[in-house]
Amino acid sequence: MKRNFICAALALCALCASAELRFQSLDNKRDTNISLTESDGRSDIRITDAVFHNGGKAFPVKNVKCETKDGQTRYQLKFKRLTTFKNCYLTLKADGREQTIDIQSRLLE
């Protein structure tokens, strides 16, 4: 019984420790750059398979940069330059866990 309780507690801790990436900004000067921040300030998150979906088309990431400053971790994802944004969202894997980040609703704010 104790072993089951400890296993359940460890599994809950692992779920709580997973990365929570949030959309910060979109810059469209040269390329389309999307900035994400990590709420726990971890700098060891591995981002893979990032794809920007816009208007029914998928655009794979060109480059990913990470910088940590004052406990805040910021990820810069570079995509092909786009001129219009319609129904856009971002799918990526952070530490092997797939996430979908809604960009369109944040652009409307």
Summary of the structure (lengths in Angstrom):
residues: 109
radius of gyration: 16.3
end to end distance: 49.7
largest distance: 58.7
contacts: 290
relative contact order: 0.23
helix: 18%
strand: 49%
